[in-house]
Amino acid sequence: MRLGTDALKYPGAETSTPVEIVESAAAEGLEGVFFRTMLTMSPTLDAGELRDIRAAIDAHGMYLESGLGKVNPYGTPETPELRAIGDGDIVLGFRRMMEAAAAIGISELWVATANIKPYAGRFSYDRFRTDVTWADQLVAIEKFLAILAPIARDNGVHMNLETHEEITSFELVRLVEAVGPDAVGITFDTANVVQRAEHPMWAARRVAPYVRQMHLKDTALFHGDRGVLFQMRPNGEGVVDLDELLPLLQQANPGLNLSLEVASARPIPAVGSGSPTRLEISLYDPEWLAGHPDLTVEELAAFLGLVQEFELRARAEGLPDYDTWAGRAFGHDEAMDYVRTCIRNVRAAAGRTGVELETALTAASA
């Protein structure tokens, strides 16, 4: 396995070219880059631009992964670029992205089912839209994936559904099995699953047979007024147990690339009043609970135990509480420190557990 990074939130990504992101990641000793979509690599799918990124990756012996976009037809208006790249035909747009990926040797392509929204409580998630049920959205997603699957097979690529904030690991496994694991897999985000009150290791065991891409991420969990507060922390400093996770992933897919998804230095989206969103898992909301029919009492108890364990650990070790962490200075330098902490902690866990991670060809900068 190799340790790399997702490009979307990599420090400085918003002002850097894809090649500059590759060079920075290589300098930090990372082994690859996962660009969120082909259109973030080149908005026009320009063959020359894409070849330049491939060349930069190959010069450092790194892996290159990318994605396509959101596959929920009810969310299509939120990503008009997916229709635009197909001249109004969204299926053609996806075909063109797959063909462009295959042309530069990318076979693993991220997809997801919605975007998180800057609202409080359950309305952060399209799972709780009031104009269309989540069940209807899942039906539409499966139908659209079934249209795309033959195109993916023809191009030798996999579409990998993320364990995104709004969807459960149970639902993802059903989608993969319904459409076919020869065309559809899973991008496992290790922290997003807790937003559905899933224990990260229970979820990991569910999705492991189908995991083909990773967002390696960690989170702190605190009891809040209406549920549980979610807050990103460096890998190894939250609730995701790397010592248990890494051997499981290696056994399931020894060639899996582990892409860090780090905290962005960009501002947090604001809700109506202008105050930052506190991301709260609304466990005490009866409608939230009713919206999770697969969640068992046993797993919910394990999840709540995880929250308690973290709070006890935070007090014992003097870890920052939610508000202290949220209020700290966090610019480019702090974001790079976050990346380096993640790298150290993941590599240390790999060493403790006998998981072999390839070493970067480019020495990390001093």
C-alpha positions in Angstrom: 0.0 0.0 0.0 1.0 3.6 -0.6 0.3 6.7 1.4 -0.7 9.8 -0.6 -3.2 12.7 -0.5 -6.5 13.8 -1.8 -5.8 17.1 -3.7 -9.0 19.0 -3.0 -8.1 20.1 0.5 -4.4 19.9 0.3 -2.8 23.1 1.6 -2.7 25.7 -1.1 -4.7 23.7 -3.6 -7.1 26.5 -4.4 -4.2 28.6 -5.8 -2.0 25.8 -7.2 -2.0 24.0 -10.5 -2.4 20.2 -10.4 1.3 19.8 -11.2 2.2 22.1 -8.4 0.1 20.0 -6.0 2.0 16.9 -7.2 5.3 18.5 -6.7 4.4 19.7 -3.2 3.1 16.2 -2.2 6.2 14.6 -3.5 8.4 16.9 -1.5 6.5 15.9 1.6 7.3 12.2 1.0 3.8 11.3 -0.2 3.4 8.5 -2.7 0.4 9.7 -4.8 -2.3 12.2 -5.5 -6.1 11.7 -5.7 -7.7 14.5 -7.7 -11.3 14.7 -6.8 -12.6 14.8 -10.4 -11.1 14.7 -13.9 -12.5 18.2 -14.3 -10.4 19.5 -11.4 -7.4 18.2 -13.3 -8.5 19.9 -16.5 -11.9 21.7 -16.8 -12.0 21.0 -20.5 -10.4 17.5 -20.4 -7.5 18.9 -22.4 -5.3 16.0 -23.4 -2.1 18.0 -23.1 -2.9 19.2 -19.6 -3.8 15.7 -18.5 -0.6 14.3 -20.0 1.5 16.9 -18.1 -0.1 15.8 -14.8 0.6 12.2 -15.6 4.2 13.0 -16.5 4.7 14.8 -13.2 3.3 11.9 -11.3 5.4 9.4 -13.2 8.6 11.4 -12.6 8.2 10.8 -8.9 6.9 7.2 -9.1 3.6 8.2 -7.6 0.1 6.9 -8.0 -2.6 8.9 -9.7 -6.3 8.6 -9.0 -9.3 10.8 -9.8 -13.1 10.9 -9.9 -16.1 11.8 -11.9 -18.6 13.6 -9.7 -22.0 13.2 -8.1 -24.3 10.4 -9.4 -27.5 11.4 -7.8 -29.8 12.8 -10.5 -31.7 14.8 -7.9 -28.4 16.7 -7.3 -27.5 17.3 -10.9 -28.3 21.0 -10.9 -25.7 21.5 -8.2 -22.9 20.4 -10.6 -23.7 21.9 -14.0 -20.2 21.2 -15.2 -21.0 17.5 -15.5 -23.7 18.3 -18.1 -21.6 21.0 -19.7 -18.6 18.7 -20.5 -21.1 16.5 -22.4 -22.6 19.5 -24.3 -25.8 19.1 -22.3 -25.8 15.3 -22.2 -24.7 14.2 -18.8 -24.2 10.6 -19.8 -21.9 11.7 -22.6 -20.1 14.0 -20.0 -19.4 10.9 -17.8 -18.3 8.9 -20.8 -15.8 11.7 -21.8 -14.4 11.8 -18.3 -14.0 8.0 -18.2 -12.3 8.0 -21.6 -10.0 10.8 -20.6 -9.1 9.0 -17.4 -8.4 5.7 -19.2 -6.2 7.6 -21.7 -3.7 8.5 -19.0 -3.9 5.2 -17.1 -6.4 6.1 -14.3 -8.6 3.2 -13.5 -10.1 4.1 -10.1 -12.6 6.9 -10.2 -14.4 8.5 -7.2 -18.1 9.2 -7.3 -20.5 10.3 -4.5 -24.2 10.8 -3.9 -24.7 14.4 -2.6 -23.1 17.5 -1.1 -23.2 18.5 2.5 -25.2 21.7 3.1 -24.5 24.6 5.4 -27.6 24.1 7.5 -28.0 23.0 11.1 -29.0 19.5 12.2 -30.3 16.8 9.8 -30.9 19.3 7.0 -27.1 19.4 6.4 -27.7 16.2 4.5 -29.8 15.4 1.4 -30.9 12.3 3.1 -33.5 14.5 4.8 -34.7 16.5 1.9 -38.4 17.3 2.1 -39.1 17.4 -1.7 -37.9 13.9 -2.4 -37.3 10.9 -0.1 -34.0 9.3 0.4 -35.4 6.0 -0.8 -36.4 7.7 -4.1 -32.9 9.2 -4.4 -31.3 5.8 -3.9 -33.5 4.3 -6.7 -32.4 7.1 -9.0 -28.8 6.7 -8.1 -28.9 2.9 -8.8 -30.6 3.5 -12.2 -28.0 6.1 -13.2 -25.1 3.9 -12.1 -26.7 1.1 -14.2 -26.6 3.4 -17.2 -22.9 4.3 -16.6 -21.7 0.8 -15.7 -21.3 -0.5 -19.3 -19.3 2.6 -20.2 -17.1 2.0 -17.2 -16.6 -1.7 -18.2 -15.8 -0.7 -21.8 -13.1 1.7 -20.5 -11.6 -0.6 -17.9 -12.4 1.8 -15.0 -14.2 1.5 -11.7 -16.6 4.0 -10.2 -16.1 4.0 -6.5 -18.9 5.3 -4.3 -17.7 7.3 -1.3 -18.9 6.6 2.2 -20.1 10.2 2.0 -21.8 12.1 4.9 -25.4 11.4 3.7 -25.2 7.7 2.8 -24.7 4.7 5.0 -22.3 1.9 4.4 -25.2 -0.6 4.3 -26.7 1.3 1.4 -23.4 1.5 -0.4 -22.9 -2.2 -0.2 -26.4 -2.8 -1.6 -25.7 -0.4 -4.5 -22.4 -2.1 -5.3 -24.0 -5.5 -5.3 -27.0 -4.4 -7.3 -25.0 -2.7 -10.1 -22.1 -5.1 -10.1 -18.7 -4.9 -8.3 -17.0 -5.3 -11.7 -18.0 -1.7 -12.4 -18.7 -0.2 -9.0 -16.6 -0.2 -5.8 -16.3 1.9 -2.7 -14.2 4.9 -1.7 -13.9 4.5 2.1 -13.8 7.7 4.0 -12.9 6.5 7.5 -14.5 9.5 9.3 -17.7 10.2 7.3 -19.3 7.0 8.5 -19.6 8.3 12.0 -22.0 11.1 10.8 -24.4 8.2 10.3 -23.6 7.0 13.8 -21.7 4.0 12.4 -18.7 2.7 14.3 -15.7 3.2 11.9 -14.4 -0.3 12.4 -17.8 -1.9 12.0 -18.3 0.1 8.8 -14.8 -0.9 7.7 -15.6 -4.6 8.0 -18.8 -4.1 6.0 -17.2 -2.3 3.1 -13.7 -3.9 3.0 -14.5 -6.4 0.2 -15.4 -3.5 -2.1 -12.9 -0.8 -1.1 -10.8 0.5 -4.1 -10.0 4.1 -3.0 -9.6 5.8 0.3 -10.1 9.1 2.1 -8.0 8.4 5.2 -9.4 10.8 7.8 -10.0 11.1 11.5 -12.5 12.9 13.8 -13.0 14.0 17.3 -16.5 13.3 18.8 -18.1 15.2 21.7 -21.5 15.1 23.3 -23.5 18.1 22.2 -26.8 19.7 23.1 -28.8 17.7 20.4 -26.5 14.8 19.6 -22.8 14.4 18.9 -20.4 17.0 17.6 -18.1 16.0 14.7 -14.7 17.7 14.2 -11.9 16.7 12.0 -8.6 15.9 13.7 -5.2 14.6 12.3 -5.1 10.9 11.6 -4.3 9.0 14.8 -5.6 11.8 17.1 -9.3 11.0 16.9 -11.6 8.0 17.1 -10.3 6.0 14.1 -8.1 3.2 15.3 -5.2 3.0 12.8 -3.7 0.0 14.4 -6.9 -2.0 13.8 -7.8 -0.4 10.5 -4.6 -0.7 8.5 -4.2 -4.5 8.8 -7.8 -4.9 7.8 -7.4 -2.8 4.7 -4.2 -4.5 3.7 -5.8 -8.0 4.0 -8.8 -6.9 1.9 -6.8 -5.1 -0.8 -3.0 -5.2 -0.6 -2.6 -2.7 -3.5 -4.9 -0.1 -2.0 -3.7 3.5 -2.0 -4.4 5.4 1.2 -5.2 9.1 0.3 -5.2 11.5 3.3 -8.1 13.9 3.4 -6.8 16.7 5.5 -8.5 19.7 7.1 -8.7 22.6 4.7 -7.3 26.1 5.6 -10.2 27.6 3.7 -13.0 29.3 5.7 -15.8 27.1 7.1 -19.2 27.8 5.3 -21.5 29.9 7.4 -25.2 29.5 8.2 -27.7 32.4 7.9 -26.5 34.4 10.9 -22.9 34.2 9.6 -21.8 32.0 12.5 -19.7 28.9 11.6 -21.6 25.6 11.3 -21.1 23.2 14.2 -21.5 19.9 12.6 -23.8 17.9 15.0 -25.0 14.4 14.5 -28.7 14.7 15.5 -29.1 11.5 17.5 -31.8 12.9 19.7 -34.0 13.8 16.7 -36.7 11.1 16.2 -36.8 11.8 12.5 -33.0 11.3 12.3 -33.3 8.0 14.1 -36.2 6.9 11.9 -34.0 7.7 8.9 -31.5 5.0 9.8 -33.4 1.7 9.6 -30.2 -0.4 9.3 -28.6 1.0 12.4 -28.7 -1.6 15.2 -28.9 -1.0 18.9 -25.6 -2.8 19.3 -23.8 -0.6 16.8 -25.3 2.6 18.2 -24.1 1.5 21.6 -20.6 0.9 20.2 -20.7 4.3 18.6 -21.7 6.1 21.8 -19.0 4.2 23.6 -16.5 5.6 21.1 -17.7 9.1 22.0 -17.3 8.5 25.7 -13.9 6.9 25.2 -12.7 10.0 23.3 -14.0 12.4 25.8 -12.3 10.6 28.6 -9.1 10.4 26.6 -9.3 14.1 25.8 -9.5 15.0 29.5 -6.8 12.6 30.5 -4.3 13.7 27.8 -5.3 17.4 27.8 -6.5 17.3 24.2 -8.3 20.5 22.9 -12.0 20.5 23.3 -14.3 21.4 20.4 -14.4 25.1 20.8 -10.6 25.4 21.5 -9.8 23.5 18.4 -12.3 25.3 16.3 -11.0 28.7 17.4 -7.3 28.1 16.8 -5.3 29.9 14.1 -5.3 27.7 11.0 -3.6 29.1 7.9 -1.3 27.5 5.4 1.5 26.7 7.8 -0.8 25.1 10.3 -2.4 23.1 7.5 1.0 21.8 6.4 1.7 20.8 10.0 -1.6 18.9 10.0 -0.5 17.0 6.9 2.9 16.2 8.4 1.3 15.0 11.6 -1.0 12.7 9.6 1.9 11.3 7.7 3.9 10.6 10.9 1.0 9.0 12.7 -0.1 6.7 9.8 3.5 5.6 9.1 4.0 4.9 12.9 0.8 2.8 13.0 1.9 0.9 9.9 5.3 0.2 11.6 3.6 -1.0 14.8 1.2 -3.4 13.0 3.6 -4.7 10.3 1.8 -3.1 7.4 4.2 -2.2 4.7 3.9 1.3 3.2 6.1 2.2 0.3 8.6 4.9 0.8 8.5 8.0 -1.4 11.2 8.3 -4.1 11.6 12.0 -3.2 13.0 12.7 0.2 10.7 14.7 2.5 11.7 18.3 2.8 13.5 19.3 6.0 
